[in-house]
Amino acid sequence: MADQLSTTFAALADPTRRAILARLTAGEATVNELAEPFEISVQAVSKHLKVLENAGLISRGRDAQSRPCRLEEAGLAVVTEWLEGHRRMWQGRFDRLDRKIKEIQREESS
């Protein structure tokens, strides 16, 4: 089984799924509501939703006859943590490089 980070990135790799997530930032929506802007079937949107749900990015509730989808912000935590760790690493490297360049410039101007 794939690790959570890989599963999340795979889910985010598709532009339709990213558009669905963007729509869900405005609030819950049914499959039919989510399918409206796309030129694909409701069944195809349902498959995209299953991928997002398996990645922990959305959840589906029960409301009488419908199953509204909602964004699960905690599902993005694994990506956020990974990105933040890499951002800190690169920032540290760039800071060291900047100090080294300034040191070389000072030596050359002496």
C-alpha positions in Angstrom: 0.0 0.0 0.0 1.2 3.5 -0.8 2.2 5.9 1.9 -0.1 8.7 2.8 2.0 11.4 1.2 2.1 9.6 -2.1 -1.6 8.9 -2.0 -2.3 12.6 -1.3 0.0 13.8 -4.0 -1.5 11.3 -6.5 -5.0 12.6 -5.6 -3.9 16.2 -6.0 -2.2 15.5 -9.4 -5.4 15.6 -11.3 -6.9 19.0 -12.3 -10.5 17.8 -11.9 -9.8 16.7 -8.4 -8.1 20.0 -7.6 -11.1 21.9 -9.0 -13.4 19.8 -6.8 -11.3 20.6 -3.7 -11.4 24.3 -4.7 -15.2 24.1 -4.9 -15.5 22.4 -1.5 -13.6 25.3 0.1 -16.9 27.2 -0.3 -18.8 24.5 1.6 -20.5 21.1 1.3 -21.8 20.0 -2.0 -23.5 16.9 -3.4 -22.0 14.8 -6.2 -24.5 16.4 -8.7 -23.5 19.9 -7.6 -19.8 19.0 -8.0 -20.4 17.5 -11.4 -22.2 20.6 -12.9 -19.1 22.5 -14.1 -17.5 19.5 -15.7 -18.1 17.8 -19.1 -17.9 14.4 -17.5 -20.5 12.1 -16.1 -21.7 12.0 -12.5 -20.2 8.5 -12.3 -16.8 9.9 -13.3 -17.0 12.6 -10.7 -17.9 9.9 -8.1 -14.7 8.1 -9.0 -12.7 11.3 -8.5 -14.5 11.7 -5.1 -13.5 8.2 -4.1 -9.8 9.0 -4.8 -10.1 12.2 -2.8 -11.8 10.3 0.0 -9.2 7.6 0.1 -6.5 10.3 0.4 -8.4 11.7 3.4 -9.0 15.0 1.6 -12.8 14.9 1.7 -15.5 13.0 3.6 -19.0 12.2 2.6 -21.9 12.5 5.0 -25.4 11.2 5.0 -28.3 13.7 4.7 -31.5 12.0 3.9 -31.2 10.9 0.3 -27.9 12.7 -0.5 -24.3 12.3 0.6 -22.9 15.8 0.8 -19.1 16.0 0.4 -17.0 18.2 2.6 -13.4 19.2 2.6 -11.2 17.6 5.3 -8.4 20.1 5.8 -6.6 17.7 8.1 -6.0 15.6 5.0 -3.7 18.2 3.7 -1.6 18.2 6.9 0.7 15.4 5.6 1.5 17.5 2.5 1.9 20.7 4.5 4.3 19.1 6.9 6.4 17.6 4.1 6.5 20.9 2.2 7.3 22.9 5.4 10.2 20.5 6.2 11.6 21.0 2.7 11.1 24.7 2.8 13.1 24.9 6.0 15.9 22.8 4.6 16.2 24.9 1.4 16.0 28.1 3.4 18.9 26.9 5.5 20.9 26.0 2.5 20.2 29.4 0.8 21.1 31.2 4.0 24.5 29.4 4.2 25.1 30.1 0.5 24.3 33.8 1.0 26.7 34.0 4.0 29.4 32.2 1.9 28.9 34.6 -1.0 29.2 37.6 1.3 32.3 36.2 2.8 33.9 35.7 -0.6 32.9 39.3 -1.6 34.5 40.7 1.5 37.7 38.8 0.9 37.8 40.0 -2.7 37.3 43.6 -1.8 40.1 43.5 0.9 
